[in-house]
Amino acid sequence: MPGARLTHEDRRMIAAWLAEGLGYAEIARRLGRPTSTISREVARNGLHGGYLADRAQQAAGRRARRRGPAGGPDAEPPIDGRPSEEVRGYVDELATLLAGTGLTRMASRVFACLITSDAGSLTAAELVRRLQVSPASVSKAIAALEAIELLRREPDSRGRRERYVVGDDVWRRAWRADTGAHAEVAKAARRGAGVFGAGTPAAIRLERMGRFFAQISEQMDGGDLTEALVLDVLTVLAALVHAGRPLTGDELAAALDWPRGRLAAAVDAVGRRPIIADPLALERTGSGAYTVMARPDRLSPGQRAALSKPRTA
């Protein structure tokens, strides 16, 4: 029944179906269980060698003996005021999903444990206790997470132990790290195109690769742009599209009822980060007025020529 514990036979079936390549949802359907039950089971009892039914059964038995009778003196204490089994189940489920992004399973479990703690930080001893793993496993996972800037170390209030912290800016830092990696790939691809020679099949593929990663890097790197500044850029573009003609800076500032400095900041932003205007480009005419046009890289020469043809009756 869905609420009962998994049996040894259940675990044998899970191992067999995983070997066949079935997903968690299909395995859960066949066993009549929630998908989260299967993902937690595999995350908790599967190791680098894969999920083995006998080993999983033994691990489950050891945990049950450590906990003792439900609600008895050996029952696990709540975590952050919540039932420990419920918390661990969710942490395992989240870790399974994070592992799909490229993190190791243990690094995923450590990160999931940190991000779901009320304080957003834990000591190594607390991580060992919550995850029920060895200190060496936690140490290795911490090193992996530090390398990609998903956490940092801070001394605790007594200064005797280090706490591992997931900061409020963790996603921005991780995003910027990925941006830098994409930019380096783009540079390497462009350099490779020169090595193999323009027009060769390898160079053509590398040029396409370079454009792709450069575009991703450009889109991801927001730099010092704020949401308010991006909205100002979009307002300037909308004003020029609505006007349907070039406008000087003074005309734009007056029409928008903005100080001249606010308009200058928006124009400077789109000059530094053209991607925020995509698919439009902000241009200056010979007289110094501003106008908008389609970004040239959004259409191929053939597409531009076809769109420029006069309509036939």
C-alpha positions as CSV (number, residue, x, y, z in Angstrom):
1,M,0.0,0.0,0.0
2,P,1.3,3.6,-0.8
3,G,1.9,4.6,2.8
4,A,3.8,1.4,3.8
5,R,7.6,1.1,3.9
6,L,9.3,-0.3,0.8
7,T,10.0,-4.0,1.0
8,H,13.0,-6.0,-0.1
9,E,11.0,-7.1,-3.1
10,D,10.0,-3.5,-3.9
11,R,13.7,-2.6,-3.9
12,R,14.5,-5.6,-6.2
13,M,11.9,-4.3,-8.7
14,I,13.3,-0.7,-8.4
15,A,16.8,-2.0,-9.2
16,A,15.6,-4.1,-12.1
17,W,13.6,-1.2,-13.6
18,L,16.4,1.3,-13.2
19,A,18.7,-1.1,-15.0
20,E,16.1,-1.2,-17.9
21,G,16.3,2.6,-18.0
22,L,12.8,3.4,-16.6
23,G,12.3,6.8,-15.0
24,Y,11.2,7.4,-11.4
25,A,7.7,8.3,-12.4
26,E,7.1,5.1,-14.3
27,I,8.6,3.0,-11.5
28,A,6.4,4.8,-9.0
29,R,3.3,4.1,-11.2
30,R,4.2,0.4,-11.4
31,L,4.6,0.1,-7.6
32,G,1.6,2.3,-6.8
33,R,3.8,4.8,-5.0
34,P,4.4,8.6,-5.2
35,T,7.3,9.5,-7.5
36,S,9.0,11.3,-4.5
37,T,9.2,8.0,-2.7
38,I,11.2,6.4,-5.5
39,S,13.5,9.5,-5.9
40,R,14.2,9.6,-2.2
41,E,14.9,5.8,-2.0
42,V,17.4,6.0,-4.9
43,A,19.0,9.2,-3.5
44,R,19.3,7.8,0.0
45,N,20.5,4.2,-0.8
46,G,22.1,4.5,-4.2
47,L,25.9,5.0,-4.3
48,H,28.4,5.6,-7.1
49,G,28.1,1.9,-8.1
50,G,24.4,2.4,-8.7
51,Y,21.3,1.2,-6.9
52,L,21.5,-2.3,-5.6
53,A,18.5,-3.9,-3.9
54,D,20.3,-5.9,-1.2
55,R,22.5,-3.0,-0.2
56,A,19.5,-0.6,-0.1
57,Q,17.6,-3.1,2.1
58,Q,20.6,-3.3,4.5
59,A,20.9,0.5,4.7
60,A,17.2,0.9,5.4
61,G,17.5,-1.7,8.1
62,R,20.4,0.1,9.8
63,R,18.5,3.4,9.8
64,A,15.4,1.8,11.3
65,R,17.5,0.3,14.1
66,R,19.1,3.6,14.8
67,R,15.8,5.3,15.0
68,G,14.1,2.7,17.2
69,P,10.3,2.5,17.6
70,A,8.4,5.4,16.1
71,G,8.1,8.1,18.8
72,G,10.3,6.1,21.2
73,P,13.4,7.3,23.0
74,D,15.6,6.6,20.0
75,A,13.5,8.4,17.5
76,E,15.4,11.1,15.6
77,P,14.9,14.7,16.9
78,P,13.1,17.2,14.8
79,I,15.2,19.3,12.3
80,D,14.5,23.1,12.6
81,G,11.2,22.1,14.4
82,R,10.0,19.8,11.6
83,P,9.8,16.0,11.6
84,S,13.3,14.8,10.7
85,E,12.1,12.0,8.4
86,E,10.0,14.5,6.4
87,V,12.9,16.9,6.1
88,R,15.4,14.2,5.1
89,G,12.9,12.9,2.5
90,Y,12.6,16.4,0.9
91,V,16.4,17.0,1.0
92,D,17.0,13.7,-0.7
93,E,14.4,14.5,-3.4
94,L,15.9,18.0,-4.0
95,A,19.4,16.5,-4.1
96,T,18.4,14.0,-6.8
97,L,17.2,16.9,-9.0
98,L,20.3,18.9,-8.3
99,A,22.5,16.0,-9.3
100,G,20.9,16.1,-12.7
101,T,22.5,19.6,-13.2
102,G,26.0,18.1,-13.0
103,L,26.8,18.2,-9.2
104,T,28.0,15.0,-7.6
105,R,25.3,13.3,-5.5
106,M,27.0,14.1,-2.2
107,A,27.6,17.8,-3.2
108,S,23.9,17.9,-4.1
109,R,22.9,16.5,-0.7
110,V,25.1,18.9,1.2
111,F,23.8,21.9,-0.8
112,A,20.2,20.8,-0.4
113,C,20.8,20.4,3.3
114,L,22.3,23.9,3.6
115,I,19.7,25.7,1.6
116,T,16.8,24.1,3.5
117,S,18.2,24.9,7.0
118,D,16.6,27.8,8.7
119,A,19.9,29.6,9.3
120,G,21.2,28.9,5.8
121,S,24.4,27.6,7.4
122,L,25.6,24.5,9.2
123,T,28.9,23.2,10.6
124,A,30.6,20.1,9.2
125,A,29.5,18.2,12.3
126,E,25.9,19.2,11.8
127,L,26.0,18.2,8.1
128,V,27.5,14.8,9.1
129,R,24.7,14.3,11.6
130,R,21.9,15.4,9.3
131,L,23.1,13.5,6.3
132,Q,24.4,10.4,8.2
133,V,27.6,10.3,6.2
134,S,31.3,10.4,7.0
135,P,33.2,13.6,7.7
136,A,35.4,12.9,4.7
137,S,32.4,12.8,2.4
138,V,31.2,16.1,3.6
139,S,34.6,17.7,3.3
140,K,34.9,16.6,-0.3
141,A,31.5,17.9,-1.2
142,I,32.2,21.2,0.5
143,A,35.4,21.6,-1.6
144,A,33.4,20.9,-4.8
145,L,30.7,23.5,-3.8
146,E,33.3,26.1,-2.9
147,A,35.0,25.7,-6.3
148,I,31.9,26.8,-8.1
149,E,31.0,29.5,-5.4
150,L,27.8,27.9,-4.2
151,L,28.9,28.4,-0.6
152,R,31.4,30.2,1.6
153,R,33.0,29.6,5.0
154,E,32.4,31.8,8.1
155,P,33.5,31.5,11.7
156,D,30.7,30.7,14.1
157,S,29.7,33.1,16.9
158,R,32.3,31.5,19.2
159,G,35.0,31.5,16.6
160,R,35.9,27.9,17.2
161,R,34.3,26.2,14.2
162,E,33.6,27.1,10.6
163,R,30.1,27.3,9.3
164,Y,29.3,26.7,5.7
165,V,27.0,29.4,4.4
166,V,24.7,29.7,1.4
167,G,24.5,33.4,0.9
168,D,21.6,35.5,-0.4
169,D,23.6,36.2,-3.6
170,V,24.5,32.6,-4.3
171,W,22.5,32.5,-7.5
172,R,24.0,35.7,-8.9
173,R,27.5,34.4,-8.1
174,A,26.8,31.0,-9.7
175,W,25.3,32.7,-12.7
176,R,28.3,35.0,-13.2
177,A,30.7,32.0,-12.9
178,D,28.8,30.2,-15.7
179,T,28.8,33.4,-17.8
180,G,32.6,33.6,-17.6
181,A,32.9,29.9,-18.6
182,H,30.7,30.5,-21.7
183,A,32.7,33.5,-22.7
184,E,36.0,31.5,-22.5
185,V,34.4,28.8,-24.7
186,A,33.4,31.4,-27.2
187,K,36.9,32.8,-27.4
188,A,38.4,29.3,-27.7
189,A,36.0,28.5,-30.6
190,R,36.8,31.6,-32.5
191,R,40.6,31.0,-32.0
192,G,40.1,27.5,-33.3
193,A,38.4,28.7,-36.4
194,G,41.6,30.6,-37.2
195,V,43.7,27.6,-36.5
196,F,41.8,25.4,-39.0
197,G,41.4,28.1,-41.6
198,A,38.4,30.1,-42.8
199,G,36.0,28.1,-44.8
200,T,37.0,24.7,-43.7
201,P,34.3,22.4,-42.2
202,A,36.0,22.5,-38.8
203,A,36.3,26.3,-38.9
204,I,32.6,26.7,-39.9
205,R,31.5,24.5,-37.0
206,L,33.7,26.4,-34.6
207,E,32.5,29.8,-35.8
208,R,28.9,28.6,-35.1
209,M,29.9,27.3,-31.7
210,G,31.6,30.6,-30.9
211,R,28.6,32.7,-31.9
212,F,26.3,30.5,-29.8
213,F,28.4,30.7,-26.6
214,A,29.0,34.4,-27.1
215,Q,25.3,35.0,-27.3
216,I,24.6,33.0,-24.2
217,S,27.4,34.8,-22.3
218,E,26.0,38.2,-23.5
219,Q,22.5,37.3,-22.4
220,M,23.6,36.0,-19.0
221,D,26.0,38.8,-18.1
222,G,23.9,41.5,-16.7
223,G,26.9,43.3,-15.3
224,D,25.8,46.3,-13.2
225,L,22.4,46.6,-14.8
226,T,19.5,47.1,-12.5
227,E,15.9,46.2,-13.2
228,A,15.0,49.9,-13.2
229,L,17.7,50.7,-15.7
230,V,16.6,47.9,-18.0
231,L,13.0,49.2,-17.9
232,D,14.3,52.7,-18.8
233,V,16.0,51.2,-21.9
234,L,12.8,49.5,-22.9
235,T,10.9,52.7,-22.4
236,V,13.3,54.6,-24.7
237,L,12.9,51.9,-27.4
238,A,9.1,52.0,-27.1
239,A,9.1,55.8,-27.5
240,L,11.2,55.6,-30.7
241,V,9.0,52.8,-32.1
242,H,5.8,54.8,-31.3
243,A,7.2,58.0,-32.7
244,G,8.2,56.2,-36.0
245,R,11.0,58.7,-36.6
246,P,14.4,59.7,-35.2
247,L,14.4,61.8,-32.1
248,T,17.1,63.8,-30.5
249,G,18.1,63.3,-26.8
250,D,16.4,66.5,-25.8
251,E,13.2,65.5,-27.7
252,L,13.2,62.1,-26.0
253,A,13.8,63.5,-22.5
254,A,11.1,66.1,-23.0
255,A,8.6,63.6,-24.3
256,L,9.3,61.1,-21.5
257,D,9.5,63.9,-18.9
258,W,12.8,62.6,-17.7
259,P,15.9,64.5,-16.5
260,R,18.6,64.5,-19.3
261,G,20.9,62.3,-17.1
262,R,18.3,59.5,-16.8
263,L,18.0,59.3,-20.6
264,A,21.8,59.4,-20.9
265,A,22.1,56.5,-18.5
266,A,19.6,54.4,-20.5
267,V,21.4,55.2,-23.8
268,D,24.8,54.3,-22.2
269,A,23.4,51.0,-20.9
270,V,22.1,49.8,-24.2
271,G,25.4,50.9,-25.8
272,R,27.3,48.7,-23.3
273,R,24.8,45.8,-23.3
274,P,23.1,45.7,-26.7
275,I,21.4,42.4,-25.8
276,I,18.9,44.1,-23.6
277,A,17.4,45.8,-26.6
278,D,17.1,42.5,-28.5
279,P,15.7,42.2,-31.2
280,L,16.1,45.9,-31.7
281,A,19.2,48.0,-31.9
282,L,19.5,51.6,-30.9
283,E,21.3,53.7,-33.5
284,R,22.4,57.4,-33.9
285,T,21.8,59.1,-37.2
286,G,24.3,61.5,-38.8
287,S,22.5,64.5,-37.1
288,G,22.9,62.9,-33.7
289,A,19.2,61.8,-33.3
290,Y,18.3,58.3,-32.0
291,T,16.4,55.7,-34.0
292,V,15.7,52.0,-33.8
293,M,16.2,49.2,-36.3
294,A,16.2,45.4,-36.3
295,R,19.4,43.9,-35.0
296,P,21.4,42.8,-38.1
297,D,22.3,39.4,-36.7
298,R,18.7,38.5,-36.2
299,L,18.1,38.1,-39.9
300,S,20.3,36.4,-42.6
301,P,21.1,38.4,-45.8
302,G,18.6,36.2,-47.7
303,Q,15.8,36.9,-45.2
304,R,16.5,40.7,-45.3
305,A,16.4,40.6,-49.1
306,A,13.2,38.7,-49.1
307,L,11.5,41.0,-46.7
308,S,12.7,44.0,-48.7
309,K,11.0,42.9,-51.9
310,P,7.9,44.8,-52.8
311,R,4.7,43.0,-52.3
312,T,3.1,41.6,-55.4
313,A,-0.6,42.1,-56.1
